[in-house]
Amino acid sequence: MRVIDGIFARARQLGRVVGEGVADSGKSALYVRQLLRGNRAPPSILGVHRPIVSAATRTRPPVERSARPVLLLHGYLATRGSVHLLEERLTRLGHVVMTYRLGSVHLGDIRESSGYIARKVESLMAQTGVEKVDIVAHSMGGLVALDYLKRLGGHLHVRRLVLLGTPISGTWSALLGIATIPLGRASLQLLPGSTFLRELARMPIPPGPEVIAVAADRDWLAPPRSTVMAGVRCLNLPTGHSGLLVDEDVAQTISDILTAPVAGAKDALDPLT
């Protein structure tokens, strides 16, 4: 009986693994379809708030639209289209979401991208009068955001940063893009032990913004262990690297993180601080 029980246990485990693989393959295909929208993907800001109704959100009350802008940054070898579905879902959950083109497919120097984001935030604050924004960044986009926080004074203008599958300690999968080096430095900067990552790690996270690292349990591009960083709250979700952008439950989790109160009396009194 023990042998039979063991066989059935292994069969159930194999079934879960196969099922997860099929689900992740489907999400990867959906991600590719979004990616192919390119950098001309239309904005998802809706004139009328229409909350998403699904199994995950059916029991939740509608979320009022927030005036705080959320900057959604895409990752390496990606476009604005790659984050379009997440942008759309966060918009329908009540957030004002903005995306920016980080090169054709984000191959360039991460420091140059963070400088670009710094200029966009300054322009946004000047146009809207807000003092702080939230940032949600996928994969290498999270390194852009961290460089902005640590090196360019972004901690003064960011309330909350949510990192999605960001390889803080680097990823060897960047070797797959080594042929792109003539077009940009990103693939070298993503490698574990790169000069960029060592310099970024030496700079502590400045006081002010709350940083949350969301990892995917089945992420082979940025395994959960590569997303860990001192002083950063960590959260693991049952999905893959692509699933962090196309999984509806992940969108709800990100929305919950963004709308959760921040510790501190000033933020409690002034939600736009």
N, C-alpha and C positions, 0 to 999 in steps of 0.2 A: 504493500500500500504506500509506503514511503517513497518507493521508486516512482510509482504512478503519480503520486502527489507532486513529486519533484518535476516530472515530465510536464504535467499540466501547469505548474507554476512557471516553468521556462517557456511554455507555449503562450501563456498569458503575457509574460514579459515581452516575448518576441512580437506578439500581436500589438502591444502598446508601441513598441519601437517602430514597427512597420506603419502603424497608423499615424504616428507622429511624423514619420518620414514622408508619407503621402500628403499629410496636412501641410508640412513645411514646403514641399514641392509646389503645392497649389498656391501658397502664399508667395513663393519666389516668382511664379509665373505672373501673379497679379502685380507684384512689385515691378517686374520687367515691363508690363503694359503701362504702368504709371510712369516709369522711367522714360519710355519712348514718347511721352507727351512733350519732353524736352523743356527748354527754358521759357517757352512761350505759353506754358500752361496758364489758363485764366485764373485770376484771383478768386477765392471762395467766399469773400465777404458777402453776406446775404443782407438784403434790404429788410427782410422780415425774419425774425428769429423763429426757426422751426426745429425744436429739439428732436434728436434722434430717438426713435422708439424701437427698442430691441429687447431681447431677453435680459441683457446686461443692464439696460437703463429703464426698463418698464416700471420698476418700483421707485425710481428716483424722481424727486420733484424737478420741474424745469429749472434750468440755470439761467439767471438773468445775465444779459450781455455785459461783459466787463469792459471798462474803458481802457484798461491797461493793455498796451500792445504786446503780443507774443511774437517774437522773432523765431521762425522755424528754419533751421539751417540744415542743408543736405550734406551728404558725405562725399567720399572719394569716388571718382568715376561715376558721379551721379549728376542729376539735374534738378531743377525746381519741380519737374514733373514727378520725380521719385517721392516727394513728400506731399504730393497733391491730395491724395486720399486722406492722409492724416490731417492736412490743413482743412479739408472740407468737413471732416468729422469734428474737429475742435471748434470750427466756426459754428456748426450747428449745435454744439454744446455751450455756446454763449461767449466764445473768445474772439477777440479781434486779432486775426493771424496775418502775418506778413512774411513773405519769402523773398529771397534775393538770389540772383544768379551769381554763383561763385565760379566764374570761368565757364568754358563750354561744358566740361565734365569734371571740374574741380581737380585739376592736375597740378596747379601752381603752388608756390611757396605758401605754407600755412600762415606765416607771419604777414604776408601781403593780404591774405584773406581776412585776417583779424583786423588789420588796418582799415580795410574796406568796410567791415562791419562797424568799427568805431565811428567812421564818418557817417554811416547810415543812421546810427543811434543818435548822434549829435543833431543831424538834420531832422530826425523824427521828433526829438525833444523840442527843437526850435519851432517846428510846425504845429505841434499839438499841445505843448505846455506841460506834458507829463515829465516827471522827474526820474522815473525808473521804469524799466521794461522787464519782461520775463523772456527767457530764451530756452527753447527746446531744440536740441542739436543731436543729429544722428551720426554715429560713427566718427569719421574724421572731422565732421562739423563741430563735434564736441571739443576737439583739440583747438580748433579756431576760437571757440568761445572761451576756453580756459586761458589761451594766450591773451585774449582781449581783457579778461578779468585781471590776470596777473601782471601783464607787462604794460598795458595801455590804459590803465585806470578804469577799466570797465566795472570794477566793483562799486564805483560811485553811482553807476547808472543802472545796475542790474539788481532786481529784488530776488529773483529765483532762477537758477539754472538747472535744467533737467537734461542729463546726458543719456542718450539712448545707444547702447552698444558701442561706447567710445573706448577704443583700445589705449587707455592711459599709459600703459607700459609698452605699447607697440604691438604690432602683429606681423608675423612672418608671411602672412598671406599677401603682404604688399609686394613680395617677390613676383607675384603673378603679373604685376603691372610694371615690372622693371623696364620693359621696352618703352615705357612712356617717359623715361627720364629726360630725353632730349626736349620734351615738351613742357616739363615741369619737375619740381623737386619733391613733390608730395610723397612719391613712393619711397624715396630714401628717408624722408623724415618720419615715415610710419614704421620703419624697421626698429625692432627692439635695440636699445643702446645707441640710437642715433644722437647726434649732437643736439638736435632740436629737442628731443624728448628728455635728455639729461638736463638741459638748461631749463626746460619747463618744470621738471620735477624739483629742481633746486629752489624755485620760487614758491613760497607758501601761498595758500589761498588767502587773499586779504580779508579782513573782517567786513561784514556787511551782507553780501549775498548768501543765500542758502543754496547749497549744491547737492543734488540728488543724482546718483548714478544708477540707472536702470539697466540691468543686464538680462540677456536671454539665455535660458538654461541650455538650449540646443544651438548656440551660436558658435560656429567653428572659426569664423572670421575674427571675432572679438570675444573669446571665452570669458565667462564671468570673472575668472582670476585676473584677467588683464584689465578689467574695468575698475579695480579696487584702488582707492587713493585715500591717504590719511586726511581726516577731517571731512570726509564726504559720506553722506548717508547712502547705503546700498540697498537695492531692491532687485530681486531676481524674479523673472516672469517665465512661464512655461511656453516659450515660443522660440523662433530663430531670429537671425539678424534681419531678414526681410520682414518677418512678422512684427517687429517693433514699429514698422511703418504702416502695415496694412491690416493688422489684427484689430478688430473693433474693440475688444476688451482692453487692449493696450491704450487706445485713444481715451477710453473712459478713465483708466488709471492715471494717465497724464493730466486729464482735466481735474480729477480729484486732487492731484498734487498741486496744481496751479491755484485751485480755489481754497485749499486748506489755509487756515490762519497762520500767520508767521508770528513766532514768539517776539514779544516786545510791545509795550503799551502804545508806542507811537504808530506802529503799523496797524494795531487794532483800532486806533482812533481815526487814522487816515489810511483807507485801503489803497490809495494810490501812491503811498510813500515808498 
